[in-house]
Amino acid sequence: MGHIDPSLVDWSRAQFALTALYHWIFVPLTLGLTFIVAIMETIYVKTGDEWWKKTTRFWMGLLAINFAIGLATGIIMEFEFGTNWSNYSWIVGDIFGAPLAIEGIMAFFMESTFFAVMFFGWDKVSKRFHLLSTWLVAIGSNLSALWILVANGWMQHPVGMRFNPDTARNEMVSFWDVLFNPNAYTKFLHTISSGYVLASLFVIGVSSWYLLRKREIKFAKRSIVVAASFGLLVSLFNLTTGDDSARQIAVDQPMKLAAMEGLYEGKPGAEIVAFGILNPDKKLRDSTDPFLFKVAIPDGLSLLSYHRLDAYIPGIHQLVDGSKEHKILSVAEKMQRGRKAVEALAAYKAAKKAEDKEAMKQALASFRHYSAYLGYGYLKNPKQAVPPVATTFYAFHTMVGLGTWFILLFFLILYAAMTDRLQKLRWLLWAGVISLPLGYVAQEAGWITAEVGRQPWAIQDMLPVGMATSNLSTSPVMLTFWLFAILFTALLIAEVKIMATQIKIGPKEH
């Protein structure tokens, strides 16, 4: 790989981050609202109550708007792998492309096919077939998420492959290792359950608005009971999947965990920060306190990560400089071994070109010995192995703090609705309305934690982002960044306006 322009890397990262963050505005609502709609339609089919049909069709209309607009950003994001990240696509396309292909062939095809029946098939097919179609859309959308998150989970923890020095590509050797990668399924469960939480907040927020305006009372109350019940269950499940995800991160991505907690000095019985303000003057290897202020729970991080109060959690300093006591190799040593792998790979290619079989054999043996550190060979200094700590820390704690609030909100709203006191508690209804945008903040914060926290890696410990880009000039990437920013913002504004119009009209009689 030749020299990569740093500005190209930065703009390519910015463009992909922009696309992913906008795309993630639409996806979680689809994941959760499909199931809420399916539950409502099930009640309609079971009871025959036309009110439930009216309720189902209203939420289904809002789902259709979100689904259609979200589709555009997803397609653009997949194209960017080929345009901006061709080195990445070449090196790991054999593995990364497989789950994405399955997603398109199986899950997205099923989702799209039955979406047409679900949305246009009222009174054209039987009630039971229509209900089946609605459930298949819900299952299909979540299967799409499964395969996409299997691909992303592999980026966080690459398994089931081997590097082919002849082609300079990683090739899949075990599809099942990729599919059942622990990082993939913990990420999948945590991600989809967070989407269900957002959808519950969406239904509660809109319904609370109706109650505040004393409109659609029966419709709003019924919707809130379904959404709050569903939301409380899935938010508690989300809490358990978050615990599983944190334990997986502690094993596979200890640097990410240290950044999430602003932990510079490792120790047994590490505390977990409930709330804190980082010291902006903190530098790597200095003795400055990382926090200006914090509220911490003693031993909490050790308990969360390894379910032991005395478990040792390495800090950023130990992960960068190494620790013989805890058998942690320094980044400098990994870089040295990585450069030997790079040199051995170059020697292998030169020997192959010269048809020197003995030299090929020696170079290949050397490469195999150091290949686990190949990615580190492209880092320029050990500090590059540290992700943006402040961004990761604040994103993580925003996600956790809001997630805790949502559990409380669902409980309070469900209790108030079941005791027929909800309309009297206007402060709680306003909390429901305000929590809707907070749900989107939590979603984006979670995605930022996952992706920024693993920097500088496109593939964890294997491929730095700087070596994954295409050989382009920076200008077209800059241009398309601003074009996409305008396009995605226009799409978002369009969705908000269309949804707002439909919400103001309210559920129609059918």
N, C-alpha and C positions, 0 to 999 in steps of 0.2 A: 504494500500500500504506500502511495506517495504522500507528499506533503498535503495536508488539508488546511485550507484557509480558516482560521478561527472565527472570522465573521460569518462565513458560510455555515459553520456548525451552530453558532448562536442563532442565526436567523432560521435555520432548519428546525432547531429545537423550538423556537418561539412559534413557528407556524404549526408544528404538530401539536404543541401544547394548546394553542388557540383552538384548533379543530377539536381536540379531545375534550377540552373544557366545555365548549359549546355543545358538542355531541352529548356530553353527560348531563346537560340540562334536560334533554328529552328522554333519554333511555330509562332512567329509574322510574319515571312516572308510567311509562308503558309497561314495565315489568310488574309493577304492583297493581295498576288500575285494571289490567286485564283480569286478574284474579278477583278483585272486588266486584267488577262487573259480572263475572261468572257466578260469584256467590249470590248476587242480587237476582240474576236470572234464574238460578236454581230455586230460590225462594218463590219467584213468580210461577215457575212450572209446577212446583209442589202445591202451592196454595191456590193458584188460579186467580189471584188478586191482581186486577188491572193496574192498581197503584204501583205494584212492583215492576210491571212492564214499563210503565211511564218512567219510573226511577232508573231502571236499567238503561233505557234508550237515551236518557239525558246524559248519563255518565259515559255511555258508549260513544256519543257524539263528540264529547270533549276528548276521549281517547283517540278517535280517528284523526282529529286535528293534530294532536301531538305526534301520533305515529307517522303521519305523512311528512311533516316538517322535519322530524328527527331522522328520517331515512336519508335525506340529502347530505347531512353532515357525515353520516356513517360511510357512505359511498366515497366521499372525498377523502376521508381519512385512510381508507384502504388504498386508494390511488397514490397517496403520498409515500407509501412504502416503496413503490417503484420509482417515483420521480425524485424524491429527496433522500431516500435511504437505500440506494441500490447496493451499496457494499453490504449493508445489513441483510438485505434480501438475498444476496448471493451467498453469504456465509452461512445463514441459518434458514434459508427459504425451504429447504427440504423438510425441516421440522416445523417451523412456524406456519408454513402454508397449509399443512395437513389439517389441523383443526379448523382453520378458517374456511377451507374448501368444504369440509363436512358441514360446517355451519350454513354455508350457502346452499348446498345440495339438499340437506335434510331439514334442518330447523327453519331456516328462513323461507324455504319453499312451502313447508307445511303452514307456517304462520301466515304467509301472504295469501295462500289459497283459501284458507278457512276464514281469513279476515273479510274477504268479499262476501262469503255466505253470511257471516255474523252481521255485517253492517247492512247489506242489501237484501238479505234473505227473510226479513220479517214478513210473515203472512204468505211467503212463497214456498217455504218448506215447513215440515212439521215442527211443533214446539220442541220435541226431544232432539231432532236432528240439529235444530238451531242451537239448542243448549250445548250439544256435543261440539258444534263448531266453535262456540265461544270458549269452551274449556280447552279445545285444541289450539286456539290462538294463544291462550294464556300459557299453555305448556310449551308451544313452539317458541314464543318470545323468550321464555326462560331457558329453553335448550340453546337458543342462539347465544344467550349470555354465557351458558356453560362452555361452549366451544371457544368463544372469544377469550374467556377468562382462563381456560386451559392454556391457550397460547400465551397470555400475559403471565400466568403463573410460571410457565417455563422460562420466561425472561427473568423472573425473580429468582428462580432456582432451577438451572438447566440440568436435566437428567435424560437418560435414555438415548444418548447419542455418542458418536465418536468423530474425531476430526480426521478428515482425509487430506494428507499433505500433498497428494497429487493434484487435487482440485481446489485446495484451500477452502473447503466447505465442511460444515458439520452435517453429518448424515444420521438419520434416525436408525437406531438399532432395536428399540423397544417402544412400540406405540403405547403399550399398556403402562410403561413407566411414565411416559408423558401424560397420559390421561389421568392416572392415579397419583400424580405428583402431589404430595401433601400440601404444598404451597398453592396448587391450583384449586383443590376442592375447598380448602379453608377460605380462600379468596372468593370463590364462587358463592359459597353459602353466606359469607358476610356481605357481599355486594348485593345479591338479590334480596336478602332480608332488609338491607338498608333501602332498597327501592320500594319494598312493600311499606316501609315506614313513611317514605315520602308520599306515596299514593294515599295512605291513610290521612296524612296531614292535609293533602290536597282536598279530599272529600270533606274533611272536618272544616277546613278553612272556608270553602265555598258555602257549605251548609250553615256555618256560624254567621256568615254575612247575611244569608237569607233571614235567619232568626233575629239578627240585630235590626233588620229592616222590616221585620214582622211580615215576611212573605213566605209562601210555600212551606207553611209550618209543618204539616204532616210529612211532606217529602223530606224536608231538612232533618227532622227528628229521626226518621227511619234511616236515612243515609248516615247520620252521625252514629247511631247505635252499631250499624254494621262496621263502619270505618274504625270507630274507637275499639270495638272488640277485636277486630283483625289487627289493628295497630298495636294494642297492648300485647297480644300474643307474639307478634313478629318482632316487636322491639325487645322483648325479653329474650327471644331466640337470637336476635342480633347481638345482644350482650354476650351470650355464650359463644357465638361464632367469633366475636371480637377477641375474646379470651384465647380461643384456639389460634387465631391469626397471630396474636402477639407472641404466643409461645413458639410458633413456627418462625417468626421473624427473629426471635432470640437465637434460634439454632442456625438459620440459613443466612441472615442478614444482620449480624450484631452491630455493624456500624449504623444501620438505619435505626435500630432500637436506641442506640446511644444518642443519636440526633433527636429522636422523638422525645427523649426525656432531658435533653441538654446535659447529658452525663459525660463529663470529661475525665473524671477519676473513677476507675472501677473499684468495686469492693464487694465483699460478701454482705448479704443483708442490705442490698441497695434500696433506697427509698424511691417512691413514686411521687412525682410532682402533681398535686391536684390543681394547683394554680400557681403561676409564676411569671415574672417579668425578667427576660434575659438581659444580661449586661452587654450592651452593644460594643464595648471596648474589649471584650474577651478575645484573646488570641490563642492560637494553638501553642501549647507548651509553656504558657506563662502561668503565674500563680494567682491571677485575678479570679475572684469569685465569679462563676458563670451567671449568677443571678443577682439582680438588684433586690428582688423580693420573691419569696416563694412560700407556699403552704404545701407541706409534703407529708406523706404517710410512711412511717418507718417500715422498712423491709418489704414495702408493697411491690416494688419492681421485681425483686427476687421471687416473691410469691406468685406474681402474675406470670413471669417468664418460665419458671421451673417448678412451681407449686412447692417450693421450699423456702423457708424464711432466711436460711443462711446461704443460699445459692450465690455464687460469684457472678457478677455482671461486669464485663469489661467496659471501660470507658473509652472515649475517643483517643486519649493519650496512649493507652495500652494497645489499642487496635492499630494505631499509626506506628508507634515505636516498638511494639512487641513486648512480650513478657515471658521470660524463661520459666518463671514459677507456674504460669498458667498455660504454657505451651502455645503461646500466640506468636506467630511469625510477624516480624515488622514489615511494613509496606516497602521499605527500602530493600529488604532481602527478597521480597516477592518480585519487586521490579528487576532486581539483578537476575533472578532465575528466569523471569519473563523475557529479558533481553537475550539470555542464552537460548531460550526456545525460539525467538525470532531469528537469531543468527543461525541456529541449527536448521531451521526451515529454509532459510535462504541458501545455506550450504547444500541442503538436500536437492533443491531445485537446480542449482548450478551443476552438481554432480550428475543429476539425471540428464541434463542437457548435454553434458560431456560424455555420457554413457559410461561413467565410472561407478561400477556396481559396488565396489568395496567402500568408496567414499559415501555413496548413497546409504549403505548399511550403517556406517558409523554415524552419519548425520541424523538418520532416522532414529537410531537408538538414543542419541543425545536429545533429540526433540521429544521423544516419548517420555524421557525422564523429567523434562521441565515443562511439558505441555500444559499441566494444570495451572501454570502461572502465565500463560501466553498473553492474556489481556493486560497484565501488569507491565509487560514489556513496552507498551505504548504510552504509559504515563510519564510525564516529564518530571514530576516531583511528588513526594509522599503526600503533600497537602491536597493533591487532587483527589485522593481517595475519600476525602471527607465531604459529605453532601452539605448543602446550605442548611446549617443548623437552625437558624431562626425560623426560616420558612417551614421546615419540617416540624419543629417543636410547636409553633403556634397553630399550624394546620391540624396537627394531631389533637391538641388539647381543645381546639374549637369543636372538632368532631365529637370527642368524648363528652365534653360539657353539654353540647346540644342534645346528644343522644340520651344523656341522663335526664334532661328536661323533658324530652318527648315521652319517656316512660311515665313520668309524673303527670304530664298533660293528659295522656290517654286514660290513665286511671281516674283522674278528676272528672274529665268529661263523661266517661262511661258511667261513673257513679252518679253524677248529676242528672244524666239522661235517664237512667234507670229509676231514679227517685223523683222524676218529673220536676226537677228544680232548675234545669239548664237555662230556660228562658229568663229566669229571675237573676241569674248570675251573669250580668253583662260583662264583667271583667274577665270571666272565663271564656265567654264567646270572643271577646277581643283577643284574648291569648291564643285562641284557635286560629283567628285570622292572621295574626302577626307571626305565628309559628309556621305558616305555609312558606313564606320566603326563607325563613330560618332553616327549613328542611333542605332547600336547595343549597344554602351555605354549607350545611353539614355534608352534603353529597360532594360538593367540589373540594371541601377540606379533606375528606377521606381520599379522594383521588390524588390530590396534591401530596398527601402524606406517602401514599404508595409509590408514586412516580418520582417525585423530587428526592425522597428519602433514599432511593437506590442509586442516585447519581454518584460517580460519573459513568455508570454502566448502562449500556443498552441491553446487554446480557450480563447478569451479575457475575463479576470476577472474570469474565471471558472476553467481552468486547466493549471497549469504551465508546461512548457516544461519538467522540471525535473521530473515530475510525469507521463509523457506520454510515457516514453520509455519502451522497452521490458526488461525482466529479463535475460540479456545476460552477458557474459564476454566481456570485452573491446576488446580483441585480434581479434576476427573475424570481428568486425566492423572496426577496424583499417586496417586489411588486405583488406577487400572489398572496403574501401575508396580508397586505392592506386590502387587496380585493376580497379575500376571504373574510377579513374582519368586517368589512362593509356588508358583504352578503349574509354572513351569519347573524349580524346584528339586525339586519332587515328581516330575516326569517324569524328571529326571536320576537321582534316588535310585531310582526304580522301574527304570530301565534297568540301573543298576549291580547292583541286587539280583537282577533276572531273569537277567542275564548271569552273575553270580557263581554263581547256582544251577545254570545250565546247564554252566558250566565245572567245578564240583565234581562234577556227575554224569558229565561226560566224554562223549566220542563213543560213540554207541550202535551196536550191530550192526544192520544193516538187511538 
